[in-house]
Amino acid sequence: MLVHRRVVMPFEQLGRLPLAVESVGLNPDQERIVRPDGYPYYHWLQTMSGRGRIAVEGRSHPLPSGSGILLFPSVAHTYEAEEGRWETAYLTFGGAAADSILAAAGVHQSTFFQWPADAAAGRLIEQMLERLEQGGDVFGIEASTSAYHFLLAMTRYPTSQPGRKNGDPDRLEQLRTVIEWMESRCSDPSVGMDQIAGVLNLSSRRVNGLFRETFGQSPYAYFIQLRLRKAKEMLTSSSPLSVREVAERVGFRDASHFIATFRRHVGMTPEQFRRLH
């Protein structure tokens, strides 16, 4: 039996977070959708398999595998399968900084994207859904981070619509560089603000400003969130790592500091989280 998988996040986060996810899902047999008044939030729609067609403000476009569209709020649209079964993935989001984040990427209107068949970006929505289905993201922070990573990934690919400045050294490109560096250094307990700023050859004050404008938090606070996300992945994996081993692998010098930080951000100890999941 084909199952429509969907996670809906707490509605109140849409106004509080800079980038807030409303819903994310996988629809294995996409039905026809008609929205003459559009959708109230940003709406990403992509083809996982099969082929669909979308009409945006009266103009029809195909959506083959390896393509997607970002629809702006309140833009009239209709979409349906061209033939047979059409599997789609979607993400709807808003947030106080959503407009500025997209503008920084040069995205000013509903825009089409295409990517190579082997590109990892094509599976990011599915991976986001899998993480959210595990639960624990009560405040929507992880969903917000995942959505931002997704938007970063999509800026790597050309678009069939005008209004996007490919390759500009804008804010998103700068942040992508430092975020990828953070991901590779999660196990290093010596990482500090000076090293993070040094990746971009900018002052600590400037990098702090970039993160606060985009995420509403400091670079180091964002780094802690990355470490905790990786810790959750380890705690819920089949690998029988002890809490001390997990702490070491995500850059904490001792288990007690890791446990205290985890409890403060997640609301429970690592062992409680492991038992719950």
SULJOTA-V822172 format. One record per residue. RES is the residue in one small letter. SS is DSSP state (2 for helix, 1 for strand, 0 for the rest). D_LAST is the distance of its C-alpha to the last C-alpha in whole Angstrom. Layout:
{{RES & SS & D_LAST} {RES & SS & D_LAST}}
This chain:
{{m & 0 & 25} {l & 0 & 25} {v & 0 & 22} {h & 0 & 22} {r & 1 & 19} {r & 1 & 19} {v & 1 & 17} {v & 1 & 19} {m & 0 & 19} {p & 0 & 20} {f & 0 & 24} {e & 0 & 25} {q & 2 & 24} {l & 2 & 26} {g & 2 & 29} {r & 2 & 27} {l & 0 & 26} {p & 0 & 28} {l & 0 & 26} {a & 1 & 24} {v & 1 & 22} {e & 1 & 23} {s & 1 & 21} {v & 1 & 20} {g & 1 & 20} {l & 1 & 22} {n & 1 & 25} {p & 0 & 26} {d & 0 & 29} {q & 0 & 30} {e & 0 & 33} {r & 0 & 36} {i & 1 & 35} {v & 1 & 38} {r & 1 & 38} {p & 0 & 41} {d & 0 & 40} {g & 0 & 37} {y & 0 & 34} {p & 0 & 33} {y & 0 & 31} {y & 1 & 31} {h & 1 & 30} {w & 1 & 29} {l & 1 & 29} {q & 1 & 29} {t & 1 & 30} {m & 1 & 28} {s & 1 & 30} {g & 0 & 34} {r & 0 & 36} {g & 1 & 36} {r & 1 & 39} {i & 1 & 39} {a & 1 & 41} {v & 1 & 41} {e & 0 & 44} {g & 0 & 46} {r & 1 & 46} {s & 1 & 44} {h & 1 & 42} {p & 1 & 40} {l & 1 & 36} {p & 0 & 36} {s & 0 & 33} {g & 0 & 33} {s & 1 & 34} {g & 1 & 32} {i & 1 & 34} {l & 1 & 33} {l & 1 & 35} {f & 0 & 36} {p & 0 & 35} {s & 0 & 38} {v & 0 & 39} {a & 0 & 40} {h & 1 & 39} {t & 1 & 39} {y & 1 & 37} {e & 1 & 37} {a & 1 & 36} {e & 0 & 40} {e & 0 & 39} {g & 0 & 37} {r & 0 & 33} {w & 0 & 32} {e & 1 & 28} {t & 1 & 27} {a & 1 & 25} {y & 1 & 25} {l & 1 & 24} {t & 1 & 26} {f & 1 & 26} {g & 1 & 29} {g & 0 & 29} {a & 0 & 32} {a & 0 & 32} {a & 2 & 31} {d & 2 & 35} {s & 2 & 36} {i & 2 & 33} {l & 2 & 34} {a & 2 & 38} {a & 2 & 37} {a & 0 & 36} {g & 0 & 40} {v & 0 & 38} {h & 0 & 40} {q & 0 & 40} {s & 0 & 38} {t & 1 & 38} {f & 1 & 37} {f & 1 & 35} {q & 1 & 36} {w & 0 & 34} {p & 0 & 34} {a & 0 & 33} {d & 0 & 31} {a & 0 & 30} {a & 2 & 26} {a & 2 & 27} {g & 2 & 27} {r & 2 & 23} {l & 2 & 22} {i & 2 & 21} {e & 2 & 19} {q & 2 & 17} {m & 2 & 17} {l & 2 & 15} {e & 2 & 13} {r & 2 & 11} {l & 2 & 12} {e & 2 & 10} {q & 0 & 7} {g & 0 & 8} {g & 0 & 9} {d & 0 & 12} {v & 0 & 14} {f & 0 & 18} {g & 0 & 18} {i & 2 & 18} {e & 2 & 16} {a & 2 & 18} {s & 2 & 21} {t & 2 & 21} {s & 2 & 20} {a & 2 & 23} {y & 2 & 25} {h & 2 & 24} {f & 2 & 25} {l & 2 & 28} {l & 2 & 29} {a & 2 & 29} {m & 2 & 31} {t & 0 & 34} {r & 0 & 34} {y & 0 & 36} {p & 0 & 39} {t & 1 & 39} {s & 0 & 42} {q & 0 & 43} {p & 0 & 45} {g & 0 & 44} {r & 0 & 41} {k & 0 & 42} {n & 0 & 41} {g & 0 & 41} {d & 0 & 42} {p & 0 & 41} {d & 0 & 39} {r & 2 & 36} {l & 2 & 34} {e & 2 & 35} {q & 2 & 35} {l & 2 & 32} {r & 2 & 31} {t & 2 & 32} {v & 2 & 31} {i & 2 & 27} {e & 2 & 27} {w & 2 & 29} {m & 2 & 26} {e & 2 & 24} {s & 2 & 26} {r & 0 & 26} {c & 0 & 23} {s & 0 & 23} {d & 0 & 27} {p & 0 & 27} {s & 0 & 30} {v & 0 & 30} {g & 0 & 31} {m & 2 & 33} {d & 2 & 36} {q & 2 & 35} {i & 2 & 33} {a & 2 & 36} {g & 2 & 38} {v & 2 & 36} {l & 2 & 38} {n & 0 & 41} {l & 0 & 40} {s & 0 & 41} {s & 2 & 38} {r & 2 & 39} {r & 2 & 39} {v & 2 & 36} {n & 2 & 34} {g & 2 & 36} {l & 2 & 35} {f & 2 & 31} {r & 2 & 32} {e & 2 & 34} {t & 2 & 31} {f & 2 & 28} {g & 0 & 29} {q & 0 & 28} {s & 0 & 29} {p & 2 & 29} {y & 2 & 27} {a & 2 & 25} {y & 2 & 24} {f & 2 & 23} {i & 2 & 21} {q & 2 & 19} {l & 2 & 19} {r & 2 & 18} {l & 2 & 15} {r & 2 & 14} {k & 2 & 15} {a & 2 & 13} {k & 2 & 10} {e & 2 & 10} {m & 2 & 11} {l & 2 & 8} {t & 0 & 6} {s & 0 & 9} {s & 0 & 11} {s & 0 & 14} {p & 0 & 14} {l & 0 & 15} {s & 0 & 15} {v & 2 & 15} {r & 2 & 18} {e & 2 & 18} {v & 2 & 16} {a & 2 & 18} {e & 2 & 21} {r & 2 & 20} {v & 0 & 19} {g & 0 & 23} {f & 0 & 22} {r & 0 & 25} {d & 0 & 24} {a & 2 & 20} {s & 2 & 21} {h & 2 & 22} {f & 2 & 19} {i & 2 & 17} {a & 2 & 19} {t & 2 & 19} {f & 2 & 15} {r & 2 & 16} {r & 2 & 18} {h & 2 & 17} {v & 2 & 13} {g & 0 & 14} {m & 0 & 12} {t & 0 & 12} {p & 2 & 11} {e & 2 & 10} {q & 2 & 9} {f & 2 & 6} {r & 2 & 5} {r & 2 & 5} {l & 2 & 4} {h & 0 & 0}}
